[in-house]
Amino acid sequence: MSKTYLLAVPSKGRLVEPTLWLLSNVGLKLSSTDDRALIVQTSWPCLSLVRLRPEDIPSIVETGAAIMGITGLDFVYESEADVEILLGLGYGRGKIVLAVPEKSKIESPEQLPDNARIATKYVNITRKFFTSIGKKVRIVKVSGSVEVMPMLGAADAIVDVMSTGTTLRIHGLKPIYTILESEAKLIMTREEVDNDAKYVINKFVTLVKAVLESQGRRLLMMNVPGNVLDQVLKVVPALEGPTVAKVESRRGVEMWEVITVVSEDELPDVIMKLKSLGVKDILVLNIEKIVP
């Protein structure tokens, strides 16, 4: 494969660090960590990164200049780019909310007066939402510091992203409606791509899924006396069923090796149950990837 394709990734904001973590776990090693480098080669000769503002990524992927991209669902909807959403990545979660001053008696979007001023950077999302409920508003486009606009008297309400709600509370605002729930998404172009590009996309998607599938799971290995094997198999969960193999015990005791995958949340209780049954030599190992 002689051609190198581009994966667009965020250059700033809350998606940067988890995206770099994901790429590292997929096996993409970057040739440079210099933030000034806009195009970065990786350990995959067929795939380089292009670092862009997250709000620009959907439009660049739409053109086919980058065959894939990682950005927030909010930016996909706001850009109105015609791209295919391949996967939710489980990070960068937030809500696009309509918020009003805490002292306001308004509790729903319908209670806003006609021609209310709505400050937001999500102009398209906001316009579509209010059109859908038949409410006429005036949109005040801002690129930052949205929360302070009602305090300045520049807006009656805002539409902005909310993670915990702390920033809204600090600025005397309360959310009254969730317009969109967002998270990081892996997107791809709808432009026609060649077979090599299809292979690169499929390889990347397969490994991303494998990394996501492994999160919150541990590999459990143990030696189980033969007389409690049936009881142990009822205790341990597994993806398809535990792996069981006969152990050649030097002590003449029937022993079986059991290997399974356990949720991290279940792990403490599973270990205690196994110990109570006389299971020995329990090993707990991290899992990098689970490829279905």
Legacy VTK file of the C-alpha trace (Angstrom):
# vtk DataFile Version 3.0
C-alpha trace
ASCII
DATASET POLYDATA
POINTS 292 float
0.000 0.000 0.000
1.790 3.116 -1.240
-0.809 5.796 -0.425
-1.161 7.428 2.993
-4.630 8.387 4.188
-5.603 10.965 6.803
-7.447 10.603 10.108
-8.635 13.970 11.446
-8.302 14.380 15.223
-8.988 17.310 17.593
-6.156 19.780 18.087
-7.665 21.380 21.191
-10.343 20.926 23.801
-11.596 18.135 26.037
-11.419 15.459 23.330
-7.641 15.702 22.807
-6.321 13.606 25.709
-8.812 10.713 25.500
-8.334 10.598 21.720
-4.561 10.289 22.108
-5.123 7.537 24.701
-7.391 5.674 22.288
-4.923 5.952 19.398
-2.103 4.690 21.606
-4.140 1.656 22.682
-5.141 0.935 19.097
-1.420 0.777 18.305
-0.935 4.056 16.465
2.366 5.543 17.610
2.926 9.171 16.670
6.182 10.276 15.042
5.931 13.680 16.746
4.273 15.049 19.880
4.873 18.676 18.909
1.546 20.511 19.176
2.592 22.740 16.280
2.711 19.820 13.848
-0.584 19.762 11.941
0.063 16.542 10.008
1.709 13.766 11.985
2.947 10.454 10.640
2.166 7.320 12.640
3.540 3.814 12.992
1.015 2.803 10.342
2.565 3.854 7.004
-0.944 3.928 5.524
-2.406 6.386 8.047
-1.331 9.857 9.235
-3.102 12.262 11.561
-4.246 15.759 10.685
-4.846 17.915 13.756
-7.821 20.253 13.353
-10.306 22.203 15.430
-13.009 19.691 16.410
-15.731 21.857 14.868
-13.929 21.751 11.488
-13.449 17.982 11.376
-16.895 16.984 10.012
-16.555 19.323 7.019
-13.051 18.092 6.207
-14.171 14.455 6.406
-17.184 15.266 4.248
-14.880 16.405 1.419
-12.893 13.159 1.588
-9.637 14.999 2.359
-9.569 12.884 5.523
-11.198 9.477 5.242
-12.063 9.371 8.952
-12.299 11.757 11.867
-12.883 11.881 15.609
-15.057 14.700 16.932
-18.129 15.401 19.029
-21.621 14.573 17.844
-22.546 18.197 18.597
-20.032 19.378 15.998
-21.314 16.840 13.468
-24.869 18.134 13.838
-23.838 21.787 13.957
-21.742 21.496 10.782
-24.591 19.741 8.937
-21.851 17.760 7.158
-22.907 14.653 5.247
-20.731 12.053 6.964
-21.269 8.522 8.250
-21.101 7.934 11.993
-19.236 4.670 12.569
-18.873 4.397 16.335
-19.593 6.089 19.613
-16.314 6.248 21.547
-17.662 6.574 25.073
-15.876 9.786 26.080
-16.402 13.525 25.714
-19.972 13.152 26.911
-22.026 16.297 27.411
-25.464 17.763 26.838
-26.436 20.676 24.650
-28.891 22.474 26.913
-31.104 25.507 26.917
-30.368 27.503 30.081
-31.928 30.606 31.615
-31.092 32.755 34.657
-31.756 30.942 37.939
-34.130 33.668 39.115
-36.270 33.277 35.994
-39.673 31.614 36.344
-39.259 30.038 32.894
-39.177 26.227 33.173
-39.595 25.125 29.541
-38.631 26.364 26.049
-42.263 27.111 25.222
-42.412 29.656 28.044
-39.760 31.852 26.454
-41.216 35.052 25.029
-41.265 35.493 21.253
-38.054 37.004 19.887
-36.122 36.034 23.022
-32.390 36.463 22.518
-30.487 33.143 22.608
-26.685 33.320 22.838
-24.875 30.292 21.420
-22.096 28.977 19.232
-24.468 26.229 18.087
-26.381 28.375 15.626
-27.717 25.571 13.398
-28.686 23.275 16.271
-30.424 26.148 18.039
-32.286 27.336 14.945
-33.515 23.829 14.110
-34.649 23.208 17.672
-36.726 26.360 17.999
-38.145 25.900 14.506
-39.245 22.377 15.509
-41.268 23.726 18.445
-42.621 26.696 16.505
-40.925 29.330 18.633
-39.495 32.545 17.125
-36.208 33.614 18.701
-33.269 35.874 17.917
-29.956 34.008 17.839
-26.913 35.866 19.168
-23.865 34.132 17.704
-20.841 34.033 20.010
-17.683 31.928 19.856
-16.937 31.769 23.579
-17.926 32.897 27.094
-21.525 32.018 26.292
-22.503 31.701 29.964
-21.828 35.356 30.725
-24.134 36.742 28.028
-27.335 36.906 30.145
-25.349 38.572 32.941
-24.138 41.205 30.455
-27.655 41.784 29.228
-26.776 40.518 25.750
-29.107 37.503 25.866
-32.192 36.171 27.649
-31.056 32.545 27.511
-28.209 30.436 26.153
-27.713 27.155 24.332
-24.400 25.559 25.262
-22.695 22.304 26.172
-22.993 21.145 29.777
-20.930 18.415 31.426
-21.563 18.739 35.163
-23.539 21.988 35.310
-20.968 23.693 37.538
-20.135 26.427 35.024
-23.809 27.243 34.564
-24.345 27.512 38.327
-21.306 29.769 38.736
-22.859 32.167 36.234
-26.315 32.039 37.805
-27.931 29.853 35.141
-30.137 26.769 35.244
-30.719 24.234 32.447
-34.375 23.851 31.493
-34.171 21.554 28.466
-31.725 19.089 26.899
-31.588 19.561 23.134
-28.912 16.977 22.345
-26.790 14.412 24.175
-23.311 14.332 22.690
-20.166 12.215 22.878
-17.066 11.638 20.764
-17.799 9.832 17.511
-15.683 8.156 14.864
-16.940 9.398 11.511
-16.012 8.585 7.910
-16.489 10.201 4.549
-19.356 9.282 2.240
-17.150 10.038 -0.744
-16.162 7.034 -2.864
-12.894 5.563 -1.583
-10.594 2.946 -3.090
-10.088 -0.587 -1.777
-6.933 0.374 0.115
-8.825 3.090 1.985
-11.620 0.633 2.777
-9.027 -1.744 4.231
-7.497 1.023 6.390
-10.940 2.064 7.651
-11.917 -1.524 8.449
-8.620 -2.186 10.246
-8.901 0.963 12.343
-12.564 0.364 13.210
-11.868 -3.266 14.174
-9.089 -2.268 16.570
-11.018 0.653 18.055
-13.926 -1.708 18.765
-11.486 -4.166 20.348
-10.088 -1.478 22.661
-13.558 -0.261 23.654
-14.747 -3.843 24.234
-11.899 -4.458 26.680
-12.653 -1.466 28.892
-13.782 -2.374 32.391
-12.900 -6.055 31.938
-10.164 -8.268 33.367
-8.787 -11.657 32.389
-9.095 -14.149 35.248
-6.969 -17.300 35.383
-7.117 -19.874 38.173
-6.405 -23.451 39.212
-9.574 -25.243 40.292
-9.753 -28.539 42.222
-11.792 -31.100 40.293
-14.313 -31.594 43.087
-15.496 -27.933 42.898
-15.194 -27.380 39.134
-18.932 -27.453 38.489
-19.570 -24.963 41.286
-16.852 -22.633 39.980
-18.265 -22.689 36.446
-21.582 -21.481 37.867
-19.823 -18.565 39.619
-17.611 -17.192 36.857
-19.144 -15.146 34.031
-17.688 -15.312 30.529
-18.136 -13.886 27.036
-19.040 -17.216 25.408
-18.103 -19.582 28.212
-14.895 -20.082 30.239
-11.898 -21.950 28.850
-11.242 -25.122 30.849
-8.117 -27.281 30.558
-6.773 -30.234 32.562
-3.701 -29.458 34.689
-1.062 -32.143 35.160
-0.809 -31.891 38.925
2.383 -33.194 40.554
0.506 -33.820 43.781
-1.862 -36.332 42.239
-4.842 -34.069 42.835
-7.288 -33.511 39.977
-6.850 -29.865 38.966
-8.285 -27.747 36.175
-7.189 -24.417 34.748
-10.089 -22.021 34.148
-9.708 -18.840 32.111
-12.469 -16.282 31.808
-13.223 -12.580 31.356
-14.848 -10.727 34.250
-16.295 -7.249 34.607
-14.143 -5.080 36.845
-17.223 -4.229 38.913
-17.952 -7.917 39.552
-14.332 -8.888 40.162
-14.054 -8.414 43.981
-17.134 -10.537 44.727
-16.140 -13.187 42.170
-12.692 -13.515 43.765
-14.175 -13.932 47.256
-16.601 -16.617 46.020
-13.764 -18.464 44.268
-11.566 -18.377 47.371
-14.420 -19.752 49.465
-14.651 -22.712 47.053
-10.944 -23.516 47.434
-9.736 -22.100 44.112
-5.969 -21.522 44.020
-3.445 -19.359 42.150
-5.915 -16.726 40.940
-4.343 -14.336 38.428
-5.982 -11.057 37.362
-4.612 -9.555 34.158
-5.352 -6.389 32.207
-6.825 -6.806 28.723
-5.627 -4.531 25.910
-8.129 -5.606 23.263
-11.028 -7.981 22.796
-11.606 -8.766 19.130
-15.025 -10.444 18.722
LINES 1 293
292 0 1 2 3 4 5 6 7 8 9 10 11 12 13 14 15 16 17 18 19 20 21 22 23 24 25 26 27 28 29 30 31 32 33 34 35 36 37 38 39 40 41 42 43 44 45 46 47 48 49 50 51 52 53 54 55 56 57 58 59 60 61 62 63 64 65 66 67 68 69 70 71 72 73 74 75 76 77 78 79 80 81 82 83 84 85 86 87 88 89 90 91 92 93 94 95 96 97 98 99 100 101 102 103 104 105 106 107 108 109 110 111 112 113 114 115 116 117 118 119 120 121 122 123 124 125 126 127 128 129 130 131 132 133 134 135 136 137 138 139 140 141 142 143 144 145 146 147 148 149 150 151 152 153 154 155 156 157 158 159 160 161 162 163 164 165 166 167 168 169 170 171 172 173 174 175 176 177 178 179 180 181 182 183 184 185 186 187 188 189 190 191 192 193 194 195 196 197 198 199 200 201 202 203 204 205 206 207 208 209 210 211 212 213 214 215 216 217 218 219 220 221 222 223 224 225 226 227 228 229 230 231 232 233 234 235 236 237 238 239 240 241 242 243 244 245 246 247 248 249 250 251 252 253 254 255 256 257 258 259 260 261 262 263 264 265 266 267 268 269 270 271 272 273 274 275 276 277 278 279 280 281 282 283 284 285 286 287 288 289 290 291
